[in-house]
Amino acid sequence: MKVAIIHYWFVTWRGGEKVIEQLLKLYPQADIFTHVATPDIEHTYLAGHRVHRTFVGSLPGAQRFYQKYLPFMPLALEQLDLTEYDLIISSESGPAKNVITHPDAVHVCYCHSPMRYVWDMYSLYLADSGWLTRLLMRPLMHYMRVVDSISASRVDYFIANSRFIARRIEKCYRRRAEVIHPPVGLDDFEIRTEKQDYYLLLGQLTAYKKADLVMDAFLRSGKRLVVIGEGEQLASMRARATDRVTVLGRQPFSTMKEHLANARALIFPGVEDFGIVPLEAMASGTPVIAFAKGGALETVVESDDPSAATGLFFHEQSIDAINKAVTRFENLPQPISANACRERAEKFAPERFREDISSFIQAKMRTEA
């Protein structure tokens, strides 16, 4: 069986790419198709695989400004010749599924999310843009929504990374999706039961992820917070840092791993499609204080049973709600167990992911045979 794996771009190695890592373990003979791949990723994570780029990868400055070429990506995907492949797996939260396949091939789309800036977060992106961008964005996003809807009809079977995303797929594409949660690399993290006196905010420092809101909450409470990440809010957050609120910016994995293991709890304030960081915290034996919406509801367990609880939720994205949740966490009758957190993360092990994906695809291939 010839297998093609299509991913929108390889410029970082985060949650979406770690799904690709597991797919390549499942299908080691697979060829890879993408718009853009940086040389370091191609020669490390993708070594041993044939990597094919669309013509977008040859456009000027594509490795840095690839997102500027979004309007060309649907056309670029249609130019790929996939006629020799029996199984096509597209990894989607950017343009990846708009490929044309052989009539006898099976196309499975693992969807991290329909494109946010095209669908449910369109208004937010529009509001944060300058006047010229807004002028160009309206007709462009209309075009992308039409193309994205058409591309959904080319997929035989959808897999969603969470129930939250399955509902979004049904809303945007009117398609049903099987839910298979992505994996967390348990072996990359060490459980630590003795915690230090600080909380951790880890992720992209952008407006919709509410990073600045967490900083405001801790500046008011006076409790210790460590911030790791990069993004549009990094400079402004660094300017407001104090001896109690430390903004480290982007850090290597070894530093992130240490802070995940040592923190009293991870603060997770945004609405994420799935959110791998809470599971990485739990794999380190660290509880999670999360906003009660999105993928966090499928990973974090709030329970009166101390043997089951892995964190707690706040129900409003506000300074008061975050601080009240932290106070409630500190006043729990019994601290959340590091072992319970680790056991919860183990339910999302890579082996489980590969088994679920393999079973799903084998069943669909038999159906199509």
N, C-alpha and C positions, 0 to 999 in steps of 0.2 A: 504494500500500500504506500503510495506516494503522498506525503503530507506537506502542506504549505502553511506556515504561520505568519500572519500579517499583523504588525503592530504599527501604530501611527508614527512614532519616532523614538529613537534611542539616543537621548541626550543626557539622561540621568538614569539612576538605577534605584527606583523606589518601588512602591507597592505594585503598580501595574507591570513593571518589568520583572518583579519577583514571581508574578504569575507566569510570565513567559519562561522564566528559569525552570519552573516545575513542568511546564508543558514540554520543554526540551528534554527533560529527564524522561518524560513519558514517551516522547517521540524523538529519539536521538538522531534519527535520519532526516528530520524535517529541514526543509529550506525556509529561509526567512525573507520576508518582503517588508519594506518600510520606506517611508519618505526620506528620512535622514538618520544616519547613524554616525556617531563620532568614532574616530579611529581607536581610542582607548577602550571603548565598550566593545567594539567589533573584535578587537584582538584579545580581550579578556573573557567577558561573559559569553560572547557569541563565537568564540574560537572553535573551529572544527565544523562550522556550519556555513553553507553558501548563503551570503547576504546579498539580496538584490534591492537596489534603490529605485524608486520612481524618478522621473525626470526632475522632480522638485529638488532632489538632492544635488543636482548639477546647477541649479540657479545661483546667482551671486549671493554670497553671504548666507547660504541656506542653513549652515550649522548653528549660526547665531540668531538669525531672523526668520527661522522656519515658519513661525506662526503668521508672519506677514504674507506668506504664500498660501494661506488657507483657501482662497477661491480657486486655486489651480489643483488642489488635492483630489477632489472627486474625479476630474478628468484624468489626472495622473494614474489613479487607481484603475480606471477602465482600460488603460494601455497595457497593464500587466497581462502576460500570457500565462494563464493557469490551466490550460487545457489538459496537461499531462497529470494533474493531481487528482487523487481520489477523495482526499479530505482536506478541506480548507478551514482553518481556525483563525478567525479575526479577533483581535483584542482591541476593544473599542471604548474610548471616551473622547477620542479625536477621530478624524476621518480615517477609517480602516476597512469598513465593511462594503464599500462601494465597488467591489470587484465583480468581474464577470467570470463565471465558472462554467465548466463543462456540464451539460445537462445531467450526466450520471454522477457527478460529484456531490458530496454532502458538505454544505457550508454551515458551520457552527460559529456563532458569535458569542464570545465571552464579553459581556457588556459591563464595564465599570460604571458607566453612566451615559445616557444620551448627552450629546455635547451641551454643557451647561450654558455657555455663552450664546447658544442658538435657541435654547428652549427656556427652561424655568428661570434662569438667572440673566436672561437677556436684558430686562429692565434695569437690573442693578449695574451691569456692565455699561449700559447706555448712560445711566445717570452719572457714572464716574468718569466719563470720557469728555474730551474737549469738543467744541462745536463742530470742527471739521470732521473728526472721527464719527460723531453722531450723524452727521449728514451722509457720510459714506456707509455707515454701519446699517442703517435702516434697510436700504435695498439689498445690501450684501447678505444680511442675516435672513431676509425673506428668501433669497435665492438658496441659501444653505439649508433652510428648513425644508424647502421643496425637494432638494437633492437628497437630504438625509432621510426624508420619508420614503423616497423611491428606493434608496439603498437598503432600507429595512426590509423591503419586499423581496430582495435578493437573498436574504438569509433564510436557511431552512429551519434552523432551531436557535433560539436565544437561551443563553445562560446569564443570569444576573448575579452580581456579587453579594447582593443582600435583598431582603424582602422590600426594603425601601426603594431600591433601584428597580425591582420587578414591577412595582406599582408605577414607577416613572416610565418604564418601557411600555406598559399597557396604555398609559395616558398619551405618550408621544406617538407611538407606532401602532397602537391597537393590536399588539402581539402579546402572547403569553410567554413567560420565561421561567425556566427551572432555576431555583436558587442553589448555588454552590458557593459557599463562602471562600474567599481567598486564604492562602496559607500564611502562617507566621513562622519564621525560621527559629524554632525553639533553641536549637544548638548555638545560635548566635548570642544568647542571653543567659546570664547567670542569676539564679535566685539569691536574694540577700534579705535576711530577716531583720537585721539591725539597720534602722534607717537614720538618716541625718535630719536636722531640723530645717528643712526647706521644702517648698513645693516646686514642681517643674511644669513649664509650658514649652512644648516641643512641636515645631511644625512651621508652616509658611506664615510669615508675619504680614498678612493681608487683611483688608477690611472685612470681607465676608466671613473670615475665620475667627474674628472677634479677639485677636491677640491683644490689641490695645485696651480692650475692656477688662481683660484679666489683669493687666498692669495697673489700670486705674483702681481696681478692687484691692490689690495688694498695697498700693501706695496709700490707700485710705486705712487699711487694717493694720499696716505696719508689720505684717508677717513677711517672712523671707520667701522670695520667689527667684528662681533661675530661669531665664528665657534663652532657648536655643533655637535658631532658625534664621532665615533670611527672607527678604521680600520688601515690598514698597514701604512698610512701616518701620523698617529696621532703624533708619537714621533718626526718626522722631522719637522712637522708643529709647534709643541709646542716649539721646539728649536729656531724657527724663529719668535716667537710671540713678539709683541711690545706693547707699551701703546695704540696704535691705532688699532692693530689687536689682538684680544683676542681669545685664543683657549681653550674652556672649556672642551672638550672631551665629554664623555657620560654623559647625565644628565637625571634626572627623568622627567616624563611627565609634572609635574607642572612647571618646569623651562622652558621646551621647549614651553609650552603653553604661558607663559609670554613673552618670546622672540618673538614668532610668532606674538603676539598681538602688541608689542611695536615697532617692527622694521619698518624703513621707507619702506623697500622692502626686499623680499626674492630673493637671487641670486641662479639661478638653471642652472648650466653650463653643465650638462651631457645629454646623450641621454637615456631617460628612456622609458621602455615599456609602462607605463602609467604615473606614478608619482603621488602619493597621497599627497606629501608634498606641492606642489603648491596649491592644493585645501584646505589643512589645513590652509595655509597662507591666502587664500582668505576668508575662513570661519571666520578668525580673522580680516577681513577688511584690510588685508595687500596686496599690489600689488606684482607682480612677474616679475622679469627681467630674462628671460629664453633664452637658446639656442634654435634656431628655428628648432628643429628636434625632432622626436619621439612623445611621448604622450603629451608633453606640448602644442603642436599645437592644441590639442583637448580640452584643458581646459582653457588655458590663452587666453584672447581676447585683441588683439592690435587694437585700433580703434581711429579715429579722434573724434568720439562721446564720450564726457566725461562721459555720462550716461551709456555707454556700456563697456568702456575699463577697463581691470583688470590688465594690465601690458604691457610690450613691449618685443621685441625679439632682440637678436643679432645673426648674421649669420655666425660667425667664432669663433672657440674656440681658442681665443688668448687674450693676456693681453690688447692690444689696443682695440679690439672689446668690451670687458667687460667694460673697462673704458669709452669708448665712449657711450655705452648704459646707464651707470649710469649717465653720464653728460646729456644725452638727457632726461633721466627720471627727473632729477632735474630742467631742463629748460622747461618742458611741460607748455604750455600756461595756462592750468588748471590742478591742481593736480587730480590724479586718485581717484575716490570716494571710500571710505571704504564700503559704502552701496552697490555700484555696484559690488564690490568684493564679498561681502556676498551673494548677489542675484545670482551671477554666481555659487557659491559653492552650493547653495540650489538646483540647477538643478541636483546635484549628491547625493541627499539625500538617506539614507538607504531605505526609503519607496518606492522610485522610483525604486531602484535596486530590491527589493523583488518583486514588481509588475511585472517588466519586465522579471525577471527570471521565476516567476510562470507562466506567460502567455506563455512564450516560451516552458517550459516543458509540460504544460498541452496540448498545441497544438501538440507537438511531441508524447505524450502518446496516444492521440486520433488517430493520424496517424498510430501508431504501433498497435493499438487495433484490 
